[in-house]
Amino acid sequence: MIHGLSFDIEEHFQVAAFDCVARRRHWERHESRVERNTHLILDLLEQQGIHATMFVLGWVAERHKGLIRRIVESGHELASHGYAHELITGQTPEAFREDIRQAKHILEDIGGVPIIGYRAPTFSITKESEWALPILVEEGYRYDSSIMAVVHDYYGIPGAIPTIHTISTDSGPIWEVPPSTCKWAGITFPVAGGGYFRLFPYRLLKPLLQRIEAQGHPLIMYLHPWELDPSQPRMRGSTLSEFRHYLNLEKVHGRLIQLIRDFPFGPYRNLITS
């Protein structure tokens, strides 16, 4: 079974937890590290013979066109992470449509390939923002990877289907490729990557991933370039925000190598059918 691996291509300061200290109008003032970090990821994937999906912000693509071209030329899937990392829960339907349309146009123009996949910033398709799904269909997206079947302060739809499936909308069907979760003792745990990949020791995480695989479902994993950059500039935020962002960054590179040696991976587009 081939599993799905992805990276959300964004800067280290483009995270919801630091919105108050890294406002969008000041983003240009911060040191850019996304190109360097993403090239390191691309080098690692090339060494391991792995292809993945890259959910790229339109804002990043405009400033790093060579990086986008390398992603495509290396055989990875180019997908959309929206334009400026704005949570859908804070947007109107009209603003959301413009955001995903702008990002899709930028990525297709630079990369020269169709964009069919989308992931919301901070997985922000919730019960209150499910109106986004028919808009994605109308704008030409074939799959979404934003719905987490967990309880979280920023995202999640508890009880959502935790495996790949289609969702019917008034505008047509769309594939949902939800990041992996695992149920243990009646509680649903996120195990897909990001902070959860950094929080749990890999020796504890691996059996949970193997359980999902044994049930016949592909793993849907994700990471960010900044998670492989322990020397990134420190942002000031709440104690919880800093803990979530900086926890175990120095361990991610080694864990990622273990992960891709233990499980075969490919891009998300290969996991959905026509």
N, C-alpha and C positions, 0 to 999 in steps of 0.2 A: 504493500500500500504506500502510495506517495502522499506525503503530508504537505501542508501549506505554510510557507514562511514569508513574512513580510517585515518591512521597515517603514516607519513613518518618518519621512525626510523633512525635518524641521530643525531650527536652531535650538540651542540649549535654553534660551530665554523665551521661547515661544510655547510656553506651557501655561495652562489655566491657573495653576497654583501661584504663578508669579505675575499675573496680569496687573496687580496693583503696583509693582515695582519695575515692570518692564512694559510700559504702555506702548501700544502700536506706533504712535507718532514718534516715539524715541527709539525704535528698534535699530535704526541706522547707527546709533551711538554705541551699541554693544559690539564686542568683538565677534566676528563671524567665524564659526568653527565647523559649520555643517559640511562644507565641501571636503575639507581634510578628513573629517570623520567618516563621511560616506565613501570616499576613495579607499579608506582602510577596510571598510566592510566589503566593498567590491573586490579588493585584492584578496581578502580572506575567502570569499565565496568562489572566486576563480581558482584559488589553490585547492579548494575542496570539491570543485566541479559541481557547484550548486547554483541553481537559478532561483530567484525569489521575486516577490512583488514589491515595488517601491511606491508607496503612497506619498506623493510629493506635493508640498504647498506650492501654489502658483507664485506666491511671493518669493519663494526660494528659487523656483525655476527661472524667473525673470533675471535673477542676479547670478545664476550659475549655469548658463546654457551648456557649457562644455560638459558639466557633470551629467546633465540630462541626456546628452548625446551618448556619453559613455554607458549610462544605464541601458539605453536601448541597444547600442552596438554590442554590448556584452550578453545580450539575450534575456535580460530581465524584463518583467512586465512593468510598464509605466502606468500608474493609476493616480487618481486624484485624492488629495487630502483637503480640498477646498483651497481658497485663495489665501486668507490671512488668519487662519486658526481661530475663527470666531465660533463659539458654541452655538449650535442650532437652537438651543433652548433660549438664547438671547436674541434671536433673529426673527423677523417677520417672514412669511412665505415669500414675499417679493424680494427681500434682501437675500434670502437663501438661494433663490433661483439665480439671481445675478452673480452670487458668489461662485456657485458650482459651474455656471456657464462660463464665467471669466476664467476660472482655473482650467477647465476642459479645453478652452480655446488656446490658452497659453501653452499647455502641455502638448497638445496636438501640433501646434505650430512649430515648437522647438524640437519635439521628439519625432515628428513625422509618422506617428502611429495612432490608431484609434484608441481612445480612452474609454474603457467599459466599466472600470471598477472605481468605487468610492469608499472612503472611510471618513466619518465625521470626526472633527477635532474632539478629543477627549470622549470619544464614543457617545456623542451627545444626542443620539436618537433615543428618546425615552417615550413613555406613554403619551406625554404631553406634546411631543414633537414628531409623532408618527406621520403627520401630514407631509413630512419631507419625502417619504417614499414615492408617492405618485409623481412628485416634481422630479425626482431622480429619473424615473421612467421617461417622463416627457422630455428631459434634456439628453436622453440617449445613453444613460448608464444601464448596464445589464445586471450588475450585482452591487450589493452593499455589504460592508463588513463593520458595522457600527453597533449592533445590538448585543449587549452583554446580559446574560441571564442571571444577574446578581443584584444585590443591594449595595449601593455606593452613593456617596454624597454628591457626586458629579454626574453619574450615568447609571444605566442599568434598567432592565425590564424584568423584575423577578417573575419566574414562571415562563419566560419566553422559551421557544424551542431552542435547545442548545447546540443543535447540529445543522448542517447545510440543508436548506429547504427553500422553496419558493413562497413568496408572499403575493397574494392577489391585491391589487389596488384598482381604483377607479380608472386609472390610466393604463393598466396592463400589469403583467406579472414582473417581479424582480426577484433575483436570487438573493438570499441572505446567507452570508458566510460568517457566522458568529465566532468570535474568539473562544477558544476552548475553556470549558469549565468541567469540574468533576464533583460528583456528589459523594459525600462521606458522612455517615451517621446522620443522614437527613439534611445536611447543610451543603449548599452549593458553593464550591470554592473556585475562584478564578485561577487558572494555571497556565494561561496563554502566553505570558511574557511580561514585559514591562517591569513594574515594581514587584509583581508577584514572582517573576523569574529571579529577581535580586533578593527577595525576602527569604524564600525557602532554599535550604541547601539542595544542590542538584540531586544528591542521593535520595532525598525525600520526594522531590518533584518527579524524578524519572518513573517510579512505579505508578504514579497517578497518570502520567502520560501513556504508559504502557497499558493501563486499564482502558483508557479511551480507545486506543488502537485495537485492543482485544475485542471491544464491542463493535468493531467494524467501521469506526468513524475516523476520518483523517483529523490529525491535529491541525489547529489553526493558530499559529504562533506569530508573535510580533515583538519588535524591539525598536528603539530609536537610536540614531547615531550618537547622540550625546550620552547614551548609557554605556558606550565604550570609551568614554573620555573622562577618566577620573581627575585630570588636571584642569578641567574647565573652570572658568571664573565662577566664584560663589555668588549666588543671588541671595538676598535677604528676604525671608518670608516667615510665616508662622513655623513653630516648632514641628508641627505635623507635616507641613509642606516641604520643609528642608529635609526631614527624615525620609519622606517618600522619594524625593528627587535624588538625594545623594547616597542613599543606602547601598553599600556593596558595589559601587561602580567599578572598583578595581578587580572584581571577580567575574564581570560579565564576559570578557573576551574568552577566558578559559571555559566558562560554562557554555558559551555559544559553540565553541569547537566540540565540546562533549556532545551537545545536542545534535549537531549535524552529522556526527559520527555514529550516533545511536539510532537516528531515524532518517529515512530518505525524504528529502524535501524538494518541492518545486513551487512555481508561482500559483496564485489562487485561480487564475483563469483556467488552469488545467483541471480544476476541481468541479467546475460547473459544466453542464451539458447543454447542447443547443436546444 
